Every structure is written in C-alpha cells, then in structure tokens.
Amino acid sequence: MNDSIKLQANQSPLQGSLRVPGDKSISHRSIMFGAMAKGVTTINGFLLGDDCLSTISCFKKLGVDIQISGTNVTITSNGMENWKEPIDILDTGNSGTTTRLMLGMLAGSKVHSVLIGDESIAKRPMKRVIQPLRQMGALISGRSDGQFTPLAVQGTQLSAIDYTMPVASAQVKSAILLAGLRAKGVTTVRESEVSRDHTERMLRQFGAEITTEKGVIKLQGGQQLTGTHVEVPGDISSAAFFLVAGAIATESSIRLEHVGLNPTRTGIVDVLQQMGANLEIEVNDSESEEPIGTLTIKSSKLNAIEIGGELIPRLIDEIPIIALLATQAHGTTVIKDAEELKVKETDRIAAVVHELKKLGADIEATDDGMIIKGPVTLSGGKLQSYGDHRIGMMGAIASVISTQPIEIEHASCISVSYPNFFDHLRIVSSFETLR
Ligand code: S3P
C-alpha cells in the first residue's frame, strides 16, 4: 500500500489550541468493562482510532450491543455470563491492549474463542499474560505453546492467584485482574514499579471493590460490574507530540485542553519540566475518576537529562517523541531501563535510532534505551514508520524544525491512536503536504 505523506520543511512558529482525541487505554477499558457489566454504559469522548474500533468489533462478535454516535458510545449488555459464543475469529488488529486484556476476560468466560491480530501482534510476546492466566487454570493454546497469536481460549472456572509482576506492564496486570473478577478467591497483583492504573480506577467506577496499597492490588472474585457513565479525557500520549512540537519550534505557543493527567501517565510532563521547558499546567475540577487539565507549551531552551527507573513506565509510549525532543536539548540525554521498547508495535529502540539518524541526529542505541546528544539541526529525508503510529508521528513532528521535507511511508498507521493528527498539525502550523 502506498500511503506515504511528504511534509514540507516548516520552521515557522506554531500557534493554536487543540483538543486531542480520547485516551486510548481508557477508551479500550470503557468498552471492555461496559461489555462485562450488566446494564447500560454510556461513554463520552471515545477514541475512534483503529485500535479501539478493533475492541468494539470483538465485543460485537460476542453479541454485545454497541452503538456509536460521533465520539459517544452506548453499550447494552446482560453481563459477560451471557456473551454469545462467537462463530468468527476475534481480530484484535494492531492492538496489544485488546489482545492481552481480552485473554484475561475470555479465560473466565463461558465461551470458546480464537484471537488473531496483524503481523505486528503476531510477533508480540503473549507468554507474559498466558503464564499467569494458566496458573489461574486458564485453558489457552496457541502458536509456540501459547507464546504468540493465533490463540484459542476455552473459558473455564478460574482460581485466584498471588502474582508478583516480573515486568512493569499494565496490560499484564489488567489481564490478571479481569480474570480475577471471575475467579474463586482473592487475586493479588504485586508491582515493584507502578504501571498505569486505569483498570483499577475504572473497575471502582463500575462498582467493583479493589484495594491498592504500596504496589499491592487485591480483588475479590465473583463481583458483578454494573453499567455506568465514562468520561474519556484527551490522551496525554497524543498530546505529547504537540507538547514536543511547541517546545522545539521557534516563537511557538500551543494550548492543549481536556488532557488526562493521571499521575501514572504524566512522565512526559516531568521530563519537560526537568529539561526546563516553558510549560504551564492548569488542573481542572472534574468529577471523573481521572484527573483532567490544560497544558500550554511555549518554545523552550532545553537541557539534557537522564531518564530511567520508575519514570519509564510513566512515559513508555512517549519515548519516541522524547528522543526527538532530546535532539534539541543541550548536552547528552540518556534513556535507560527501557528494554520494553523492543516489544512494542515495533522495536522502538532500533526504529527511533535508525530514523532519527537519517535526519542527522547524534543518537546511539544501547541495550535498554538510547543516548542522544544535542542540539543538532535536523535535515530531511524519507522515514519509515514500521507500521507503528508513534514512529510515524515522531517523524511528522520532526518536520516542524527540519531544514528539508520529510516523507513518512505508511503514514496511515497513525490512525491507530490519532486519526485526526494531520488536521491538528494543520491547525497549529502552516503545514503542507507535498506529493
Ligand atoms: C497499555 C499499557 C502499556 C502501553 C500500551 C497501553 C494499556 O503497555 O505501552 O500502549 O492500555 O494498558 P504494557 O502494559 O505492555 O507496558
């Protein structure tokens, strides 16, 4: 498929106000929990990105009624014990969150199902989820003994486990907790580094009792969820692209409204502040489970920093765009403890380093991250997205400071998380595409 896009080099100021689309992690969970619950769930601000649409299509095949009207979604469900056994495979597309969380839910359901995803999903490790689920009694088979998709799940009665997480992963934690909802006994998950906690917050919203204390999460099995209303804030992982654009472009100011500011996701804010960026944060009053605010970023003089440890899970998806930010910071930025990047939609250490080097960045890969020296003037060229939305957007944002046009091949993958990304780029810049 030839869906490349060529962006004119654009070194002019960026100005404007944006409302980025809904949070991807929260949008997925709102559909999943609405489908598990009894009753009606209404969702506002839903992300109509390809990944979340994959989640919807899976639940429709399980017989759940889901109606979409703009970014409002209504789910009517009789609870997961009434899911219909699907006659078709459940296609999770490019979405790791859909695949892993579905495994947790389906394991304790009453149905047999088969999960498949795209080429990228077929390479992503599933053993990290299958192994604890099998400890709970799950009946899952798949390629290489359940390490990779396609995966077949025969729903069965599960038993609770006490599980210490070997990696910081909200997808693994959530899969276990969702299986735990249907298991006999109290499921315990222990995290040494805190990963995003949208599952815990939203389970409470749907009426479940769940406790979190010092990284130990406990959930009693057999709880019934009840339909509710979910307000989805803007995705800070999408806002991150415009935060970086505003910080690195000259004489710029970008205001981003209604952005989710859950502390397990705001590592990008910490990085910008530590680098000395000109960033203002207003936290809004909100009745939602998730904190929401407005971020205003202005052109900034940036200093290099070291990024590692507990900060990594709080910004794991932002590392590609942080690498671009670091090319404009004075000094040597070190990103470490981020091996997980190798098993995202693509190997993001290799992809980021390879593509930014093409633009003239001084960047080297390490075993667990990268080392970037700046500031460096970026040129232009033809970049690969590797079918990874965040690599594609990183390349597009580079064009706000590049001296030559930048072409992104397979740019349509950006619609996985940010379908109107180029419209938003056009609002804040004099961005033009060249053919
Ligand atoms: C997500 C968790 C993270 C993140 C992904 C979304 C989630 O993955 O990278 O984009 O919604 O739970 P891991 O759980 O693999 O760290």
Boltz pocket constraint, residues with backbone or C-beta under 6 A from the ligand:
constraints:
  - pocket:
      binder: B
      contacts: [[A, 24], [A, 25], [A, 26], [A, 97], [A, 168], [A, 169], [A, 170], [A, 171], [A, 172], [A, 174], [A, 196], [A, 316], [A, 317], [A, 340]]
      max_distance: 6.0
